[in-house]
Amino acid sequence: MKSNTTITTSFNTRTLKYFGMMFLISGLSLTACNSSKKATPEERTTEIIYSKEGVSGIPIEIEFIRGSAHNHPLMAFWIEDTDGNYLETIYVAESIGTGIFGHGQVKDGAWEPGPVS
């Protein structure tokens, strides 16, 4: 089943400038995860996550379309200034935030692969 995640949030112009560079780099690195086959509307599921509702600023949407290499993806987005200093977290996958990973098993002190879907 194909799925998208759309993350919508608002930032001031200064913050958006820093986010643009991070978004460009992330987008280029995730291009390989996108399948060349386009998902039909029936195959797509959309999850919309709103951050900082009610805050004025420029809205940002990030859309990821699941491809064949997109197996149990974990994502985190944050904003850095031009010197690489952390400014703000935009989104963190629940398993990264909690440290609980549901698609793998610890066996003999090492992670074992989870099911491939």
N, C-alpha and C positions, 0 to 999 in steps of 0.2 A: 504494500500500500504506500502510495506517495504521500508526503506531507510537507507543508510549509510552516514556517514560524515567522510571524511578523511582529516586530518589536517596535512600539511607537512611544516616543518620549519627546520632551521639549527641553531646549537648552538656549542659553544666550549666545550671541554671535561669537564671542571670544571662544567659548567652549566648542562651538560648532567648527571653528577653524582647526582646532586640534583633532577633533573627531574625524574630519575629512581625510587626513593623512592615514589614520588608523584604519578607517573604513576601506580606503583604496588598497592598502596592503592586505587586509583580511580578505577582501573580495578577490584579489588576484590569487591568493593562496588557496582559496576555497573553490576556484574554478575547476580544479581537477576532480572535485567531489560531485560535480553536476553531470548527470547522465545526458548523452546526446539525444535520447528518446524523450520527447515531451510527454508529460503526464496528462491524461485526459481529465476533464472536470470530475468524473466519477472516482478517479484514483487519487485526487488531491484532498487533503484535509488541512485546514488552516487553523493555526493557534495564534491568537492575538494577545500579546502581553503589553499592558500599558504601564508605564513608569512615570511617576510624578504627575499624575492627573491634576488638572487645575493650575499648573504652573505655566506662566506665559513664556514664550520663546518660539524657536523654530522647531516644528515637529520633524522627527526623523523616522523613517521606516526602513527596516532591514528585512529582506525576504530571502529565505533559503529554500531551495527546492531539492528534495531528497532524490539522490541518484543511486546507482548500483553500488558505489563505494561509500555510501553514507550510512554505515551500519552502527547503530547506537551512538550517534554523535554527542559529544560533550562540548559546549561552547561557553565562553565567557567574554564579555565585552566591557572595556573600561576606557577611560579617557586619560591621556597623558599630555603634558605640555611638550614643546619642541625639544626640551632637554631630556625627555624620557621620564619625568617625575609623574607619579600617579596623581590624578586629580579626582576621579569619581568612577564608581562602578555603575555600569548601565544594566547589565544582566549577567547572572551566573546560573548555570544549570543546577538543579536541585542536588544532584549527586555530588557535584563539586563542592557546593556549599555545606552539605551535611557530612560528606565523607562516606556515604552509603552507596555502593555501586551494585545495582541489581542484576547486571548482565555478566557476571564473572564469579568465579569461586576461588577461594584461597585453599590450596591443597599443598601440603608439604612445604609451607612457608612461601609459596609463589603463586601468583595469579594464574588461573587457568582460563582459556578462552570461553566466552559466553556463547549462547546459541546464535547462529547466523540466520538472519531473516531476509 
